[in-house]
Amino acid sequence: MEKRLFNFSSGPAVLPVPVLERIRDEMLCLPGCGASVMELSHRSKQFIAIQESAKQRLIRLLNIPSDYDVLFLQGGSRLQFSMVPMNLLRGQSNPAQYIVTGTWGKYAVGEAKKEGVVEVIYDASATNYDRLPSQEDLKISSNGAYVHVTSNETIQGVQFQHDLESPIPVVCDSSSDIFYRPIDVTKYGLIYACAQKNAGPAGVTVVIIRRDLLDRSSDALPGYLNYKNHSKEESMWNTPPTFAVYALGLVAEWLEKDIGGLQAMHKINIEKAKTVYDAMDRHPTMYLGHAQKKDRSLMNATFRFANENLEKSFLAQAQEAGLDSLKGHRSVGGIRASIYNAMPMAGVQLLAQLMDDFAAKNA
Ligand SMILES: Cc1ncc(COP(=O)(O)O)c(C=O)c1O
């Protein structure tokens, strides 16, 4: 077999090796099923058990109270940019409030505006989204249908490390950082996350919704786009993405059993991010961080080179060392190291070593 690279892709992204091995071992014949998971009817008792077990693991990991439902949907987070306002804003007398701290939040606003009145209560575009507001900066009005926030902006690498306080339901796009730390779910009305960054393969999107908010969904909505249908039918309103749900469940099992839960995961993530940022900060004349220090993401570390001509050579040397997909998004430039839960410490250490060596050679 060819050697695995350390994959710093922003998504679809690195998965835990024990999960991949388990999928490989169970691919032809899932224990007790005589078939692969992809060949099972979603109505079979075996698949229903797989989906229920994935749901229960999410509930345990995130400590989700019983007045919330967990849905497994398709269409990625971009569909949630539309489904959220279709279900929670249509027919409401108050506007939706959006906190825009990066590219994804901006896209979410674009879709919400098609559905109703939107107030952007914070927008960091003037500084190319290098910072976050403090809780005090945010003037969340109680006359709002909900407030939307992106907990981690994947492109810019800025991340809230706390749950927001708000008088109205908080809707959180947690696509690139679900499971990176324990959160207080009761502080949220709705959390959504496509799986392909920190939770599994592409194809499934997790939606955690406070059940009372389901009452806002109008029966006039197209069936698939109505959260109420998915809740009532336990994510079986249509055929769920069975393989992706199975793999998501395995990632959740890995987090529970191998890692020891989200508190332990958080500690590891702090350590990994510190390793990269310390390397950046040791060479301030070489590496220029995009995010302000206080707002740095534990998931996506972004930096540019003071001398932009060095970028190509750094990327080539990284590739040579087995460090893959480090090129930053074109809107930020430079390097983006996505260091999600499944990125091993060894990958991060190798990157930090390269950063030190490269800075020494090119000073
Ligand atoms: C924070 C965030 N929101 C939304 C999306 C869009 O997700 P999807 O491609 O699953 O629609 C992404 C990444 O692709 C993301 O990083």
The ligand as an SDF file (V2000), in Angstrom:
LIG
                    3D

 16 16  0  0  0  0  0  0  0  0999 V2000
  -18.2650   26.9260    7.9300 C   0  0  0  0  0  0  0  0  0  0  0  0
  -18.8020   26.3100    6.6770 C   0  0  0  0  0  0  0  0  0  0  0  0
  -20.0970   26.4730    6.3790 N   0  0  0  0  0  0  0  0  0  0  0  0
  -20.6300   25.9350    5.2720 C   0  0  0  0  0  0  0  0  0  0  0  0
  -19.8780   25.1910    4.3880 C   0  0  0  0  0  0  0  0  0  0  0  0
  -20.5290   24.6170    3.1660 C   0  0  0  0  0  0  0  0  0  0  0  0
  -20.7140   23.2500    3.3540 O   0  0  0  0  0  0  0  0  0  0  0  0
  -21.2470   22.3130    2.1820 P   0  0  0  0  0  0  0  0  0  0  0  0
  -20.1910   22.2770    1.1330 O   0  0  0  0  0  0  0  0  0  0  0  0
  -21.4470   20.9880    2.8700 O   0  0  0  0  0  0  0  0  0  0  0  0
  -22.5330   22.8810    1.6810 O   0  0  0  0  0  0  0  0  0  0  0  0
  -18.5080   25.0050    4.6620 C   0  0  0  0  0  0  0  0  0  0  0  0
  -17.5810   24.2410    3.8220 C   0  0  0  0  0  0  0  0  0  0  0  0
  -17.7060   23.7610    2.7640 O   0  0  0  0  0  0  0  0  0  0  0  0
  -17.9650   25.5770    5.8410 C   0  0  0  0  0  0  0  0  0  0  0  0
  -16.6760   25.4270    6.1370 O   0  0  0  0  0  0  0  0  0  0  0  0
  1  2  1  0
  2  3  1  0
  2 15  2  0
  3  4  2  0
  4  5  1  0
  5  6  1  0
  5 12  2  0
  6  7  1  0
  7  8  1  0
  8  9  2  0
  8 10  1  0
  8 11  1  0
 12 13  1  0
 12 15  1  0
 13 14  2  0
 15 16  1  0
M  END
$$$$
